[in-house]
Amino acid sequence: ILNGAVARFFVLALSDSSAMIQIANDGNLLPHPVTLTQLDQLGVAERYDIVIDFSRYSIGQHVDLVNLQEQTDGKKPGSILSVSQALAGSNSDPCVGAFLRFNVVRNPAQPDQSQVLSTLIPNPDLSSIPITRQRTFVFDDNATQTTNDPITAYTDRGDWGIAAENTGGSSRHRGGSALKADFGRISSAPKFGTREIWTLQGGFNWDHPIHIHFEEGQILARNGQASQVPAWEKGRKDVYRLRPSGSV
């Protein structure tokens, strides 16, 4: 399941509230499968892989995939509804409700021998690689532009940018120097064979899904707490939902 929306979040469940098994997120299998009756919020560009056991249904039955996430503001999602609320058909958000139906029409041609293993792909052991640096990136809504390259620099009216505190700047909300996008600017240059700990700080009443190109990471903590990282976020990832004023 890929969220290909521009700004919308999704929360998915089955119409009968039965269980699904999440086995992967983004590009990787999880260390262990996670059984859920409702998936976590799916941010823009995030991918979830799930297994549904259709053997519990009889021929002639159907089950729908349902979006429970209400959203009327491009800045962040709204309420997460119950399955019955989402299926009631009374919500003003047209993306709430059932959107994909599975019709059970026959038994498999051969008995299904597939299974979900209790261990999938454990995270790599990185303990032998030194941590050479810790960096903080603050996603801000009051950024400036210091370059004017017509090819690489964003010079339009949007004020969003990033303060890379590893270069001495900080969020303008705290008197610093968040900068608008310029893909010719290098803010950080990790070296091959090293390990870094990055803090991605979201903010200011927006919910940011952050995608880091060409590299994967492991979420060590949410809002500074390792205990806030759920099982379905413990694999390798390349998209990180920050939540309003949150951090990973």
C-alpha positions as CSV (number, residue, x, y, z in Angstrom):
1,I,0.0,0.0,0.0
2,L,1.6,3.3,-1.2
3,N,0.3,6.7,-0.1
4,G,0.6,8.6,-3.3
5,A,-1.4,11.6,-2.1
6,V,-0.1,15.2,-2.0
7,A,-0.9,16.0,1.6
8,R,-3.4,13.4,2.8
9,F,-2.9,10.8,5.5
10,F,-4.8,7.5,5.7
11,V,-5.7,5.0,8.4
12,L,-6.8,1.7,7.1
13,A,-9.0,-1.1,8.5
14,L,-11.2,-3.9,7.2
15,S,-14.9,-3.4,7.2
16,D,-15.5,-6.3,9.6
17,S,-12.7,-5.0,11.9
18,S,-10.8,-8.3,11.6
19,A,-7.1,-8.6,11.9
20,M,-4.4,-7.8,9.3
21,I,-0.7,-8.7,9.6
22,Q,1.8,-6.0,8.7
23,I,5.0,-7.5,7.5
24,A,6.8,-4.5,6.0
25,N,7.0,-0.8,5.8
26,D,8.7,1.4,3.2
27,G,11.1,-0.9,1.4
28,N,11.8,-3.5,3.9
29,L,10.4,-6.5,5.8
30,L,10.0,-5.8,9.5
31,P,12.0,-7.7,12.1
32,H,8.8,-9.4,13.2
33,P,5.2,-9.3,11.9
34,V,2.6,-7.2,13.7
35,T,-1.0,-8.2,13.9
36,L,-3.4,-5.1,13.8
37,T,-7.1,-4.4,13.4
38,Q,-6.2,-0.9,12.3
39,L,-3.0,0.3,10.6
40,D,-1.0,3.2,11.8
41,Q,-1.3,6.5,10.0
42,L,0.1,6.2,6.5
43,G,1.9,9.4,5.5
44,V,2.7,10.6,2.0
45,A,5.2,8.3,0.3
46,E,5.1,5.7,3.1
47,R,4.5,2.1,2.1
48,Y,2.9,-0.7,4.2
49,D,2.8,-4.4,3.2
50,I,0.0,-6.4,4.8
51,V,-1.3,-10.0,4.7
52,I,-5.0,-10.7,4.9
53,D,-6.1,-14.3,5.7
54,F,-9.1,-14.8,3.4
55,S,-9.6,-18.4,4.7
56,R,-11.9,-17.0,7.4
57,Y,-14.5,-15.9,4.8
58,S,-17.0,-18.1,3.0
59,I,-17.5,-18.1,-0.8
60,G,-19.9,-15.3,-1.7
61,Q,-18.8,-13.1,1.1
62,H,-16.9,-9.8,0.7
63,V,-14.9,-7.5,2.8
64,D,-13.9,-3.9,2.2
65,L,-10.7,-1.9,2.9
66,V,-11.8,1.3,4.7
67,N,-10.2,4.7,5.3
68,L,-10.8,5.9,8.9
69,Q,-8.7,9.1,8.7
70,E,-10.7,12.3,8.4
71,Q,-8.8,15.2,6.9
72,T,-10.0,18.6,5.7
73,D,-6.8,20.6,6.2
74,G,-3.7,20.1,4.1
75,K,-1.5,20.9,7.1
76,K,-2.4,17.8,9.2
77,P,-4.9,15.0,9.6
78,G,-8.1,15.3,11.7
79,S,-9.9,12.7,13.7
80,I,-9.5,9.0,13.3
81,L,-13.0,7.5,13.1
82,S,-14.3,4.1,14.1
83,V,-15.1,1.6,11.4
84,S,-18.9,2.1,11.9
85,Q,-18.5,5.9,11.8
86,A,-16.5,5.7,8.6
87,L,-19.0,3.4,6.9
88,A,-22.0,5.4,7.9
89,G,-21.8,7.6,4.8
90,S,-22.4,10.8,6.6
91,N,-18.9,12.3,6.7
92,S,-18.3,15.4,4.7
93,D,-14.8,14.1,3.8
94,P,-15.3,12.1,0.6
95,C,-12.2,10.1,1.2
96,V,-13.6,8.6,4.4
97,G,-15.2,5.2,4.0
98,A,-14.8,2.0,2.0
99,F,-12.7,2.2,-1.2
100,L,-11.6,-1.3,-2.1
101,R,-13.7,-4.5,-2.1
102,F,-12.5,-8.0,-2.0
103,N,-15.0,-10.6,-3.3
104,V,-14.4,-14.2,-2.2
105,V,-15.5,-16.1,-5.3
106,R,-13.8,-19.5,-5.0
107,N,-11.4,-21.7,-3.1
108,P,-7.7,-21.6,-4.3
109,A,-6.9,-24.0,-7.1
110,Q,-4.4,-25.7,-4.7
111,P,-4.4,-25.6,-0.9
112,D,-2.6,-22.5,0.4
113,Q,0.6,-23.4,2.2
114,S,1.8,-19.9,2.8
115,Q,2.6,-18.7,6.3
116,V,4.0,-15.6,8.0
117,L,7.2,-16.4,9.9
118,S,7.6,-15.1,13.4
119,T,11.0,-13.6,12.5
120,L,11.3,-11.8,9.1
121,I,14.5,-9.7,8.6
122,P,16.2,-8.5,11.8
123,N,17.7,-5.0,11.8
124,P,21.4,-5.0,11.0
125,D,23.8,-4.9,14.0
126,L,25.5,-1.5,13.6
127,S,27.3,-1.5,17.0
128,S,30.7,-1.8,15.5
129,I,30.3,1.3,13.4
130,P,31.3,4.5,15.3
131,I,28.8,7.3,15.8
132,T,30.8,10.2,14.5
133,R,28.2,13.0,14.7
134,Q,24.7,14.0,15.9
135,R,22.7,16.4,13.8
136,T,19.3,18.2,14.2
137,F,17.1,19.3,11.4
138,V,14.2,21.6,12.2
139,F,11.3,21.9,9.7
140,D,10.1,25.4,9.9
141,D,7.4,27.7,8.4
142,N,9.4,30.9,8.5
143,A,12.4,30.3,6.3
144,T,14.5,32.7,4.2
145,Q,16.4,32.2,1.0
146,T,20.1,33.0,0.8
147,T,20.6,32.0,-2.8
148,N,19.1,33.1,-6.1
149,D,20.2,30.4,-8.6
150,P,17.5,30.2,-11.3
151,I,18.1,26.5,-11.7
152,T,18.4,25.2,-8.1
153,A,17.0,27.8,-5.7
154,Y,13.4,27.9,-4.6
155,T,12.3,31.6,-4.8
156,D,8.6,31.4,-4.7
157,R,6.3,32.6,-1.9
158,G,6.2,29.5,0.2
159,D,8.0,30.0,3.5
160,W,8.8,26.4,4.4
161,G,12.4,25.4,5.0
162,I,14.9,23.5,7.1
163,A,17.3,24.7,9.8
164,A,20.3,22.4,9.8
165,E,21.6,23.0,13.3
166,N,24.8,21.0,12.5
167,T,25.9,24.1,10.5
168,G,25.3,26.5,13.3
169,G,21.8,27.6,12.4
170,S,18.6,26.9,14.3
171,S,14.8,27.5,13.7
172,R,13.8,31.1,13.1
173,H,11.1,30.4,15.7
174,R,14.0,30.4,18.1
175,G,16.0,33.1,16.4
176,G,18.0,31.1,13.9
177,S,18.3,30.5,10.2
178,A,15.9,28.1,8.5
179,L,16.5,28.1,4.8
180,K,14.2,27.5,1.8
181,A,15.1,24.7,-0.6
182,D,18.0,24.8,-2.9
183,F,19.1,21.5,-4.2
184,G,22.6,22.9,-4.9
185,R,23.1,23.5,-1.2
186,I,24.9,20.8,0.8
187,S,23.8,21.1,4.5
188,S,25.3,17.8,5.7
189,A,27.8,15.4,4.2
190,P,28.1,12.1,6.2
191,K,31.2,10.1,5.4
192,F,31.1,6.5,4.1
193,G,31.5,3.9,6.8
194,T,30.4,6.1,9.6
195,R,27.1,6.2,11.6
196,E,25.2,9.4,12.6
197,I,22.2,10.1,14.8
198,W,19.8,12.6,13.3
199,T,17.0,14.3,15.1
200,L,14.2,15.4,12.8
201,Q,12.1,18.1,14.5
202,G,8.7,18.9,13.1
203,G,6.8,21.8,13.9
204,F,4.5,24.4,14.4
205,N,1.1,22.9,13.9
206,W,1.9,20.9,10.7
207,D,2.4,17.1,10.3
208,H,5.4,16.4,8.1
209,P,6.3,13.1,6.4
210,I,10.1,13.4,5.8
211,H,11.7,11.4,3.1
212,I,15.5,11.1,3.0
213,H,16.8,10.1,-0.4
214,F,19.3,7.3,-1.0
215,E,19.5,6.1,2.6
216,E,17.6,4.2,5.2
217,G,17.5,4.7,8.9
218,Q,16.1,3.2,12.1
219,I,13.9,5.2,14.4
220,L,15.5,5.2,17.8
221,A,13.0,7.4,19.6
222,R,9.8,9.4,19.1
223,N,9.7,12.7,21.0
224,G,12.9,11.7,22.8
225,Q,11.4,8.4,24.1
226,A,12.4,5.0,22.8
227,S,9.3,3.5,24.3
228,Q,7.1,5.6,21.9
229,V,8.4,3.7,18.9
230,P,5.8,1.1,18.0
231,A,6.6,-2.3,16.6
232,W,5.6,-1.4,13.1
233,E,8.2,1.4,13.0
234,K,11.1,-0.7,14.2
235,G,12.3,-1.8,10.8
236,R,14.4,0.2,8.4
237,K,12.6,3.2,7.0
238,D,13.1,6.1,4.6
239,V,9.9,8.1,5.4
240,Y,9.4,9.5,8.9
241,R,6.1,11.1,10.1
242,L,7.0,13.8,12.6
243,R,3.5,14.6,13.9
244,P,2.6,18.2,14.9
245,S,5.6,19.6,16.9
246,G,7.0,16.1,17.3
247,S,10.4,14.6,16.6
248,V,12.0,11.3,15.6
